[in-house]
């Protein structure tokens, strides 16, 4: 067609793409002819954005060519003929030049009616035309800020440079965004990533901290979420690697949380695929601020474990600008069961050839603490009465959940002895968490002592049953007295051995820490050594790791890792309050009458009544424990229960969020820390003042779901206040059952230098004295008292 647009345009039949090709081909031919002739040599592509459609200063001009032989009989014009003799050129004519737009922008303006007509018929076609227009004209900012958001977020007309919707915020909130078209979302993601890598000058502003990177990050993140939703997990790390660091960590953390219930093999495959696209410890060549760490798979897994224990995501305080204030938003620590946190731990154990031992050990310690805290002395007494066959009132519908603490100990034992790898303690000691490694050894010793005590209870119960059979109390007489007598003597000896083992195990746990073989045996046969620093079980400075030491001010000012004594604070940040946060569930055993489980309204009212009474009791008890009661803040809030994932029925009925905080003061910080731990422990054990509870009922015992504090030492102090009395009371009962009249456990508790008596409440002290008295009376009755 020799570049004459008037010839091909009718054939295009109103099609936008055909018409665009014809226009651009005609413009190209005219420019090539002008360049070949030397005419119009002043034309430049930089003038495509001319504002006037009639400006032909740089456009091709009419040329001077030879006429054809049959041109109206005028004959041939020779090459030697003077140009002035040619009155009208054959090509290009003024009409053909006038019919061809002089720039790409004018061509697209000419085709706008066709694009609008197609857009009314198909939204995808309109999106395609808008993208073509922006790419042809090189308008990257318009493409990224206005065009692409209309594909991905159909309800958004445009997005500002800083990521703020140009539409009214209130309007967007009342009209939810439609689900994006998967094909358009995929195309938009690939388009933006292509431009990011292809365009010069920081990818046209699409890379890093460029002005358009926010939009790229938003679209790519949405596509990553789409891949997760469609279970195309192998593609997730390939696209997630292009996300901004903060978005990468947040999105991948949710991805790993979603896949937490999967098996260990799947976890290893997912992390292996992630390491192929995302550096394990972050890209060291990437520029970061001094206080901003490199983001990698290790940081993602660490945040996943942290978030699984997080109880409150947002505390409901005012946002920046004071524009909003609302209710709290609870995290996985309050919405998921203990099984979820164990599944999350497997991510750290699945990351092969990485240094996740420190994070895994720290997370495991936090889980074991909250699992074992359900073993209160009242829970122990309640379970023992059930195991011994004593009637317990008010437990008709809750009997199957009465052994909450034993299930917690069982989970803790499985975690420590089976789930954690054998080399974890040694590797954690050699990395960044020697304190967590030492604490795991302490928990292993505690669980062994608790197992010995439970073993005695089982043997003693079997002995009592055999005694009943021998006396004919259960079967109305024995057919073979010799056989029953032999069985009884065997059970009696087993109970005696178990009682002696239980007493020895508990006494050994109470002794000062010594250098001994660790609980975990390495695969090469070597056994790591535990710390030989002075201290006792769960009360030793060697349990403190670097971050905790810094927060508590235990690190020397001269740069060395100079730690102070066990629980004393030094030069830490004194502006932070000393606080503990408990997520607990009231256990409805012998305290409250059985309620209808399916009556949600009654259940909620009862829970709110318990919360109000518990807060009053905590505030009343705080006046006795703190010299400045005005500095103590106590809040108790009812929160929804958790179903499944290892949660008990009491937890599913509803929980209480208990928060205790004391303003930090250097002068009395140590007493404040001790007071917070003691107050929290008395709440868990059900030893708060009963005057605050209606109908003269005692303070309910509480099942621990989560326990967190301003530093880990406060949580360890709570564990000592809860677990030592429980374990020692069990050992005292075992010692009384031996029948020798000894009182080693009572003597240990009464030792002022050891100080275990400070961990006992008044009720627990009475129970200890009662056990010692029973042992004395039993020994006197049988004449076996040792002098």
C-alpha positions in Angstrom: 0.0 0.0 0.0 3.1 2.2 -0.2 2.3 3.7 3.2 -1.0 5.3 2.2 -3.3 4.7 5.2 -6.4 5.4 3.1 -5.9 2.1 1.3 -5.7 -0.5 4.1 -7.9 1.2 6.7 -11.3 0.1 5.1 -10.1 -3.5 5.1 -9.5 -3.4 8.9 -13.2 -3.4 9.4 -13.1 -1.4 12.7 -10.7 -3.8 14.4 -8.5 -2.0 16.9 -5.4 -4.1 16.5 -5.6 -4.2 12.6 -6.2 -0.5 12.5 -3.4 0.2 14.9 -1.0 -1.9 12.8 -2.1 -0.1 9.6 -1.6 3.4 11.1 1.8 2.6 12.6 2.9 0.9 9.4 1.9 4.0 7.3 3.7 6.3 9.8 6.8 4.1 9.6 6.9 4.0 5.8 6.6 7.8 5.6 9.4 8.3 8.1 11.6 5.8 6.3 11.0 7.5 2.9 11.8 10.9 4.4 15.0 9.6 5.9 16.1 8.0 2.7 15.4 11.2 0.6 17.0 13.4 3.3 13.7 15.3 3.5 12.2 15.6 6.9 15.6 14.7 8.4 14.8 16.9 11.3 12.1 14.5 12.4 12.8 12.9 15.8 10.9 10.3 17.8 11.3 12.7 20.7 8.5 14.8 19.2 5.9 12.1 19.5 4.2 14.0 22.3 3.5 17.1 20.3 0.5 19.0 21.5 -0.8 20.1 18.1 -2.3 17.7 15.6 -1.6 20.2 12.8 2.1 20.7 13.5 3.9 19.2 10.6 7.2 21.0 11.1 9.0 17.8 11.6 6.6 15.6 9.6 7.5 14.1 6.2 7.1 16.5 3.3 5.8 15.9 -0.2 8.5 14.2 -2.3 9.8 14.7 -5.9 9.6 11.5 -7.9 9.5 10.4 -11.6 6.0 10.3 -13.2 4.9 7.1 -14.7 4.7 6.7 -18.5 1.0 6.5 -18.4 0.4 9.4 -16.1 -2.2 11.4 -18.1 -0.1 11.3 -21.2 2.3 13.8 -19.7 5.3 11.6 -20.4 8.4 10.7 -18.4 10.4 13.3 -16.4 14.1 12.7 -16.8 16.4 12.7 -13.9 18.2 15.8 -15.3 14.9 17.8 -15.3 14.9 20.7 -12.9 12.8 20.1 -9.8 11.0 23.4 -10.3 9.4 22.0 -13.4 7.5 19.4 -11.4 4.2 21.1 -10.5 2.8 18.2 -8.3 4.7 15.2 -6.8 3.3 11.7 -7.3 4.3 10.4 -3.9 3.8 11.1 -1.1 0.8 13.3 -1.7 -0.5 16.0 0.7 -3.7 14.0 1.2 -1.8 10.8 2.3 0.3 12.8 4.7 -2.7 14.5 6.2 -4.5 11.2 6.6 -1.6 9.8 8.7 -1.2 11.0 12.3 2.2 12.4 13.0 2.9 10.5 16.4 2.0 7.4 18.3 -0.1 9.5 20.7 -2.2 10.9 17.9 -2.7 7.4 16.5 -4.0 6.1 19.8 -6.3 9.1 20.2 -7.7 8.4 16.7 -8.3 4.8 17.7 -9.9 5.7 21.1 -13.5 5.2 19.9 -12.7 1.7 18.8 -11.1 0.9 22.1 -14.1 2.3 24.0 -16.5 0.3 21.9 -14.5 -2.9 22.6 -14.3 -2.0 26.3 -18.1 -1.9 26.6 -18.2 -5.5 25.4 -15.3 -7.0 27.4 -13.5 -5.7 30.4 -10.5 -7.9 29.7 -10.2 -6.3 26.2 -10.4 -2.8 27.7 -7.6 -3.8 30.1 -5.5 -5.0 27.2 -6.0 -1.8 25.2 -5.1 0.3 28.2 -1.9 -1.7 28.7 -1.0 -1.5 25.0 -1.5 2.3 25.1 0.8 2.8 28.2 3.5 0.5 26.8 3.5 2.2 23.4 3.7 5.6 24.9 6.2 4.6 27.7 3.8 5.7 30.5 5.0 3.3 33.2 3.6 5.3 36.0 0.1 5.4 34.6 0.3 1.7 33.8 1.3 0.7 37.3 -0.8 3.2 39.3 -4.0 3.3 37.3 -4.3 0.5 34.7 -3.0 -2.5 36.6 -5.0 -1.8 39.8 -8.2 -1.8 37.7 -7.4 -5.3 36.6 -6.4 -6.7 39.9 -8.8 -4.7 42.1 -11.9 -4.3 40.0 -13.6 -1.9 42.5 -10.6 0.5 42.5 -10.6 3.2 39.8 -7.1 4.4 40.6 -4.4 4.2 43.2 -2.2 7.1 44.3 1.5 7.2 44.2 1.8 6.4 47.9 -0.6 3.5 47.7 -3.7 5.3 48.8 -6.9 4.7 46.9 -8.1 7.8 45.0 -11.7 6.8 45.8 -13.2 7.7 49.2 -12.1 5.4 51.9 -15.5 5.0 53.4 -16.9 4.1 50.0 -14.3 1.4 49.5 -15.1 -0.1 52.9 -18.8 -0.3 52.2 -18.3 -1.9 48.8 -16.1 -5.0 49.1 -13.6 -5.5 46.3 -14.5 -8.2 43.7 -12.3 -11.2 43.4 -9.6 -10.6 40.7 -9.6 -12.5 37.5 -6.8 -15.1 37.9 -5.7 -14.7 34.3 -5.4 -11.0 34.6 -3.7 -11.3 37.9 -1.1 -13.6 36.5 -0.6 -11.3 33.5 -0.2 -8.3 35.6 2.3 -10.0 37.8 4.4 -11.1 34.9 4.1 -7.7 33.2 5.3 -5.8 36.3 8.1 -8.2 37.0 9.3 -8.0 33.4 9.3 -4.2 33.4 11.1 -4.2 36.8 13.9 -6.2 35.3 14.0 -4.6 31.9 13.6 -0.9 32.4 16.7 1.2 33.1 17.1 3.5 36.1 16.1 1.3 39.0 13.6 -0.6 36.8 11.7 2.5 36.0 11.1 3.1 39.7 9.7 -0.4 40.2 12.6 -1.8 42.2 13.7 -1.5 45.7 12.7 1.8 47.2 11.5 3.2 44.0 8.3 5.3 43.9 6.3 2.5 42.1 7.6 -0.5 44.1 4.7 -0.4 46.4 2.3 -1.3 43.6 4.5 -4.1 42.3 4.8 -5.5 45.8 1.0 -5.4 46.3 0.2 -7.2 43.0 2.8 -9.8 43.4 1.8 -10.5 46.9 -1.8 -11.0 45.8 -0.6 -13.5 43.2 1.4 -15.4 45.8 -1.8 -15.6 48.0 -3.6 -16.9 44.9 -1.0 -19.6 44.4 -1.4 -20.6 48.0 -5.1 -20.7 47.8 -5.0 -22.9 44.7 -2.4 -25.2 46.4 0.4 -24.5 43.8 2.9 -24.6 46.6 6.0 -25.2 44.4 5.5 -21.8 42.7 5.1 -19.8 45.9 8.8 -19.2 46.7 9.6 -18.2 43.1 7.2 -15.3 43.2 7.5 -14.6 46.9 11.3 -13.9 46.4 10.3 -10.7 44.6 8.3 -9.3 47.5 9.5 -6.5 49.9 11.2 -7.9 53.0 8.4 -7.1 55.4 5.7 -8.5 53.0 7.8 -11.6 52.4 8.1 -12.4 56.0 4.4 -11.8 56.8 3.1 -13.7 53.8 5.4 -16.6 54.1 4.8 -16.8 57.8 1.1 -17.2 57.1 1.9 -19.8 54.4 3.9 -21.9 56.9 1.2 -21.5 59.5 -1.4 -22.8 57.0 0.7 -25.9 56.3 1.5 -26.6 60.0 -0.7 -29.7 60.2 1.2 -31.4 57.3 3.6 -34.2 57.9 7.3 -33.8 58.4 8.2 -34.9 54.9 6.0 -32.2 53.3 7.6 -29.6 55.6 11.1 -30.6 54.5 10.1 -30.4 50.8 8.4 -27.0 51.3 11.5 -25.5 53.0 13.8 -27.1 50.4 11.9 -25.3 47.6 12.0 -22.1 49.6 15.7 -22.2 50.0 16.2 -22.5 46.3 14.7 -19.0 45.8 15.1 -17.3 49.2 18.5 -17.2 51.0 18.5 -19.1 54.3 20.0 -16.2 56.2 19.1 -13.4 53.8 20.9 -11.8 50.9 24.1 -10.5 52.4 24.8 -8.4 49.3 21.5 -6.6 49.8 21.7 -3.1 51.4 20.0 -2.9 54.7 19.9 -0.4 57.5 22.1 -1.0 60.6 19.1 -2.0 62.7 17.4 -4.1 60.0 18.5 -7.7 59.7 18.7 -9.7 56.5 15.5 -11.5 55.7 15.7 -15.2 54.9 14.1 -18.5 55.5 15.5 -18.7 59.0 13.9 -15.4 60.0 10.6 -16.5 58.4 10.6 -19.7 60.4 11.5 -17.9 63.6 8.6 -15.5 63.2 6.3 -18.4 62.5 7.2 -19.9 65.8 6.9 -16.6 67.6 3.4 -15.8 66.1 2.2 -19.3 67.1 2.6 -18.3 70.8 1.4 -14.7 70.4 -1.8 -14.2 72.4 -2.7 -10.6 71.5 -1.9 -9.2 68.0 -3.3 -5.8 68.7 -4.3 -4.4 72.1 -7.0 -2.1 70.9 -5.2 1.1 71.6 -5.4 4.2 69.3 -3.7 4.0 66.0 -1.5 6.8 64.7 -3.4 10.0 64.6 -5.8 8.9 67.2 -8.4 8.0 64.6 -9.4 4.6 65.7 -9.7 2.6 68.9 -11.4 -0.8 69.2 -11.3 -4.3 70.7 -8.3 -6.5 70.9 -7.3 -8.8 68.1 -6.1 -12.2 69.4 -3.4 -14.3 67.8 -2.8 -18.0 67.4 -1.8 -18.3 71.0 -5.4 -17.6 72.0 -7.1 -19.2 68.9 -5.2 -22.4 68.4 -4.6 -25.5 70.6 -1.3 -26.8 71.9 -1.0 -29.3 69.0 -0.7 -26.3 66.6 2.3 -25.0 68.4 4.0 -28.4 68.4 3.3 -28.6 64.6 4.9 -25.2 64.1 8.0 -26.4 66.0 8.5 -29.0 63.3 9.3 -26.3 60.8 12.4 -25.4 62.7 13.3 -29.1 63.0 12.7 -29.6 59.2 15.1 -26.9 58.0 18.1 -29.0 57.1 21.6 -27.7 57.4 20.6 -24.5 59.0 21.3 -23.0 62.4 17.8 -23.2 63.7 18.8 -25.1 66.9 18.7 -21.9 69.0 15.2 -20.9 67.8 13.9 -24.5 68.2 15.2 -24.8 71.7 13.8 -21.4 72.8 10.4 -22.3 71.3 10.4 -25.7 72.9 11.2 -24.2 76.3 8.2 -21.8 76.0 5.9 -24.7 75.1 7.1 -27.0 77.9 6.5 -24.2 80.4 2.9 -23.6 79.5 2.2 -27.4 79.2 3.6 -28.1 82.7 1.9 -25.2 84.4 -1.4 -27.1 84.4 0.1 -29.3 87.2 -1.1 -27.3 90.2 -1.4 -28.9 93.6 -5.2 -28.7 93.4 -5.3 -30.3 90.0 -3.0 -33.0 91.4 -5.3 -33.5 94.4 -8.4 -33.7 92.2 -6.9 -36.3 89.9 -5.6 -38.4 92.8 -9.0 -38.5 94.3 -10.4 -39.7 91.1 -7.7 -42.3 90.7 -8.2 -43.5 94.2 -12.0 -43.9 93.6 -13.1 -41.1 95.9 -16.4 -39.4 94.9 -16.0 -35.9 93.6 -19.0 -33.6 93.4 -20.0 -31.4 90.4 -18.1 -33.2 87.7 -20.8 -35.1 85.8 -20.2 -33.5 82.4 -16.5 -32.7 82.9 -15.1 -36.1 84.2 -13.4 -36.9 80.9 -11.4 -33.7 81.1 -10.4 -33.8 84.8 -6.8 -34.9 84.1 -5.9 -31.7 82.3 -2.5 -31.4 83.9 -1.5 -35.0 83.2 -2.3 -34.5 79.5 -0.1 -31.4 79.5 2.8 -33.3 81.1 2.3 -36.1 78.6 2.6 -33.6 75.7 5.6 -32.0 77.3 7.2 -35.4 77.7 6.5 -36.3 74.1 8.0 -33.0 73.0 11.2 -33.3 75.1 11.9 -37.0 74.7 10.5 -37.8 71.2 9.9 -34.7 69.0 13.2 -32.9 69.6 16.2 -34.4 67.9 19.0 -36.0 70.1 21.6 -33.4 69.1 19.5 -30.3 69.7 20.8 -29.6 73.2 24.4 -29.7 72.2 23.9 -27.7 69.0 21.8 -25.1 70.8 24.6 -24.8 73.5 27.2 -24.2 70.7 25.0 -21.6 68.9 23.0 -18.7 70.3 20.9 -20.4 73.0 23.0 -22.1 75.7 20.4 -21.0 78.3 17.6 -22.7 76.4 19.7 -25.8 76.1 20.3 -25.9 79.8 16.6 -25.3 80.5 15.7 -28.2 78.4 17.9 -30.3 80.6 16.1 -29.0 83.7 12.7 -29.8 82.2 13.9 -33.3 81.3 14.9 -33.9 85.0 11.6 -32.5 86.2 9.5 -34.7 83.9 11.5 -37.7 85.0 10.8 -36.9 88.7 7.1 -36.3 87.9 6.9 -39.7 86.1 8.4 -41.4 89.1 5.7 -39.8 91.3 3.0 -40.9 89.0 4.5 -44.4 88.9 4.2 -44.6 92.6 0.6 -43.5 92.5 -0.2 -46.2 90.0 1.5 -48.9 92.0 -0.1 -47.7 95.2 -3.5 -47.9 93.6 -2.8 -51.4 92.3 -1.7 -52.4 95.7 -4.9 -51.1 97.3 -7.0 -52.9 94.7 -5.2 -56.2 95.4 -5.7 -55.7 99.1 -9.5 -55.3 98.5 -9.5 -58.5 96.5 -7.6 -60.3 99.1 -10.0 -59.3 101.9 -13.0 -60.1 99.7 -14.3 -56.5 99.8 -14.8 -56.4 96.1 -15.7 -60.0 95.1 -17.3 -61.3 98.2 -14.4 -63.7 99.0 -11.3 -65.1 97.3 -11.2 -68.6 95.8 -7.5 -68.9 96.0 -6.1 -67.2 99.0 -2.5 -68.1 98.3 -2.6 -66.6 94.8 -4.3 -63.4 96.0 -1.8 -63.1 98.8 1.1 -63.5 96.4 -0.3 -60.9 94.1 -0.9 -58.5 97.0 2.7 -58.9 98.3 4.0 -58.3 94.8 2.0 -55.1 94.4 3.0 -54.0 97.9 6.7 -54.4 97.1 6.3 -52.6 93.8 4.5 -49.7 95.5 7.2 -49.5 98.1 10.0 -49.5 95.5 8.1 -46.9 93.5 7.6 -44.7 96.5 11.3 -44.8 97.4 12.2 -44.0 93.8 9.8 -41.1 93.7 11.2 -39.6 96.9 14.8 -40.0 95.7 13.9 -38.4 92.3 12.3 -35.3 93.9 15.1 -34.9 96.4 17.7 -35.1 93.7 15.8 -32.5 91.7 15.9 -30.2 94.7 19.6 -30.4 95.2 22.0 -27.8 93.8 22.8 -28.1 90.1 25.9 -30.1 89.3 27.8 -30.9 86.1 26.2 -34.0 84.7 25.4 -35.7 81.4 22.7 -33.9 79.4 19.4 -35.5 78.7 20.0 -35.8 74.9 22.6 -38.2 73.6 24.3 -37.3 70.4 24.3 -39.6 67.4 28.1 -40.1 67.7 27.8 -41.4 71.3 29.0 -38.2 73.0 26.9 -36.6 75.7 26.9 -32.8 76.1 27.6 -31.4 79.6 25.2 -29.2 81.3 26.3 -26.0 83.0 28.1 -26.2 86.3 27.2 -22.7 87.4 25.7 -22.4 90.9 21.9 -22.6 91.1 19.0 -24.9 91.4 16.3 -26.4 89.2 14.9 -23.6 86.9 16.6 -21.0 89.1 20.1 -20.5 87.7 21.8 -17.7 85.8 23.0 -20.2 83.1 19.4 -20.4 81.9 19.5 -16.8 80.7 20.4 -16.2 77.0 21.6 -13.0 75.4 18.4 -11.2 74.5 17.0 -11.8 78.0 20.2 -10.8 79.7 20.2 -7.5 77.7 16.5 -6.7 78.6 17.1 -7.4 82.3 20.4 -5.5 82.4 22.5 -8.5 83.3 25.2 -7.7 80.7 28.2 -5.7 81.9 28.6 -2.2 80.6 32.2 -2.9 79.4 31.1 -5.2 76.7 31.8 -8.6 78.3 29.0 -11.1 78.9 29.3 -10.5 82.6 26.1 -11.9 84.2 24.9 -11.1 87.6 23.3 -13.4 90.1 20.3 -15.5 89.3 17.3 -13.3 89.5 18.7 -9.8 90.1 18.2 -7.1 87.5 20.9 -4.7 86.7 21.0 -1.8 84.3 18.1 -2.8 82.0 15.5 -0.5 80.7 13.7 0.7 83.8 10.9 2.4 81.9 9.3 -1.0 80.9 6.8 -2.4 83.3 7.2 -5.8 84.9 4.3 -7.8 83.6 2.9 -11.2 83.1 0.1 -12.3 80.8 -1.9 -15.5 81.4 -4.4 -17.2 79.2 -6.3 -19.6 81.3 -9.5 -21.6 81.4 -11.5 -22.1 84.6 -11.8 -25.8 85.5 -15.3 -26.7 86.5 -14.6 -29.5 88.9 -15.4 -29.3 92.7 -15.6 -25.5 92.6 -18.6 -24.8 90.4 -21.6 -26.8 89.7 -21.9 -28.5 86.4 -23.3 -26.2 83.7 -25.1 -27.0 80.5 -22.3 -27.2 77.9 -24.6 -26.3 75.0 -26.0 -23.2 76.7 -23.8 -20.6 75.2 -25.5 -17.6 76.8 -25.3 -19.1 80.3 -21.7 -20.1 79.7 -20.8 -16.6 78.7 -22.5 -15.0 81.7 -20.8 -17.5 84.1 -17.4 -16.8 82.5 -17.8 -13.0 82.9 -18.8 -13.5 86.5 -15.7 -15.5 87.1 -13.6 -12.8 85.4 -15.1 -10.1 87.5 -14.6 -12.0 90.8 -11.0 -13.1 89.8 -10.0 -9.5 89.1 -11.3 -8.4 92.4 -9.5 -11.2 94.2 -6.2 -10.4 92.4 -6.5 -6.7 93.3 -7.2 -7.6 96.9 -4.2 -10.0 97.1 -2.0 -7.4 95.4 -2.4 -5.1 98.4 -0.6 -7.6 100.5 2.2 -8.5 98.1 3.2 -5.0 96.9 4.3 -2.0 99.0 2.9 0.3 96.4 -0.4 -1.2 95.4 -1.2 1.8 93.3 1.5 0.8 90.9 -0.2 -2.6 90.2 -2.6 -2.9 87.3 -4.8 -6.0 87.0 -7.2 -6.8 84.2 -9.2 -10.0 83.5 -11.1 -10.4 80.3 -13.3 -13.2 79.0 -12.2 -14.4 75.6 -13.7 -17.1 73.3 -12.7 -20.7 73.7 -10.6 -22.9 71.5 -11.9 -26.1 69.8 -9.7 -29.0 68.7 -6.0 -29.2 68.3 -5.5 -30.7 71.7 -7.6 -28.2 73.6 -9.6 -29.6 76.5 -13.4 -29.1 77.0 -12.8 -26.5 79.7 -10.8 -24.5 77.2 -13.5 -24.8 74.6 -16.1 -23.4 77.1 -14.2 -20.1 77.3 -11.0 -18.6 78.6 -9.8 -15.7 80.7 -7.0 -13.3 79.7 -5.3 -12.2 83.0 -2.8 -9.4 82.8 -0.7 -8.2 85.8 1.7 -5.4 85.5 3.8 -3.3 87.9 5.6 0.0 87.2 9.3 -0.8 87.1 11.3 0.9 89.8 15.0 0.3 90.4 14.7 0.3 94.2 12.1 -2.4 94.5 12.3 -4.2 91.2 13.4 -7.5 92.6 10.4 -7.6 95.0 8.1 -6.5 92.2 9.2 -9.3 90.0 8.7 -11.8 92.8 5.3 -10.4 93.7 4.1 -10.6 90.1 5.2 -14.2 89.8 3.6 -15.1 93.2 0.3 -13.4 92.4 0.1 -15.2 89.0 0.9 -18.5 90.6 -1.7 -18.1 93.3 -4.3 -17.4 90.7 -3.3 -20.6 88.8 -3.4 -22.7 92.0 -6.8 -21.3 93.1 -5.4 -19.8 96.3 -6.7 -16.3 96.0 -9.0 -14.8 98.7 -12.4 -16.5 98.6 -14.3 -13.5 99.8 -14.4 -12.1 96.3 -16.3 -15.1 94.9 -20.0 -15.4 95.3 -21.8 -18.0 97.4 -18.7 -18.6 99.5 -17.1 -20.6 96.8 -13.3 -20.9 96.5 -11.2 -19.4 93.8 -11.3 -21.7 90.8 -8.3 -23.5 89.7 -7.2 -22.5 86.3 -5.9 -24.5 83.3 -3.0 -22.7 81.7 -3.2 -22.2 78.0 -0.4 -19.6 77.7 1.9 -17.8 80.0 4.1 -15.0 78.9 5.9 -12.2 80.7 8.1 -9.2 80.2 11.1 -11.6 80.4 11.4 -15.4 80.6 12.7 -15.4 84.2 9.3 -14.2 85.4 7.7 -17.2 83.7 10.3 -19.5 85.2 9.5 -18.0 88.6 5.8 -18.8 88.1 6.7 -22.3 87.2 8.7 -22.7 90.4 5.8 -21.4 92.5 3.3 -23.7 90.8 5.3 -26.9 90.2 7.5 -27.2 93.3 4.7 -27.4 95.8 2.8 -29.8 93.6 5.7 -32.1 93.1 6.8 -31.9 96.8 3.3 -32.7 98.0 3.2 -35.8 95.8 6.6 -36.8 97.1 5.5 -36.2 100.7 2.5 -38.5 100.1 4.9 -41.2 98.7 7.2 -40.8 101.7 4.2 -41.3 104.1 3.2 -44.3 102.1 6.6 -45.9 102.7 5.6 -46.2 106.4 9.0 -45.6 107.8 8.1 -42.4 109.6 10.8 -40.3 107.8 10.2 -36.7 107.0 12.9 -35.8 104.4 10.5 -33.9 102.2 9.2 -31.8 105.1 12.7 -31.1 106.3 13.7 -30.0 102.8 10.8 -27.6 102.6 11.4 -26.2 106.1 15.1 -25.5 105.2 15.3 -21.7 105.5 18.5 -21.6 103.5 17.0 -23.5 100.6 13.8 -21.4 100.7 11.3 -23.8 99.1 8.8 -22.9 101.8 8.4 -19.5 100.2 6.8 -21.1 97.2 4.0 -22.7 99.2 0.6 -21.1 99.8 -1.1 -21.5 103.2 -3.3 -24.3 101.9 -0.3 -26.1 100.4 1.6 -25.8 103.7 -1.3 -27.4 105.6 -1.5 -30.2 103.1 2.3 -30.8 103.6 1.9 -31.0 107.3 -1.1 -33.3 107.0 0.9 -35.7 104.8 3.8 -35.7 107.3 1.4 -36.4 110.2 -0.2 -39.3 108.3 3.2 -40.8 107.7 4.1 -40.5 111.4 0.8 -42.1 112.5 1.1 -44.9 110.0 4.6 -45.7 111.1 3.6 -45.7 114.7 0.6 -47.9 114.0 2.7 -50.5 112.2 5.6 -50.2 114.5 8.0 -49.5 111.6 9.0 -45.9 112.4 12.7 -45.4 112.0 14.5 -43.7 114.9 
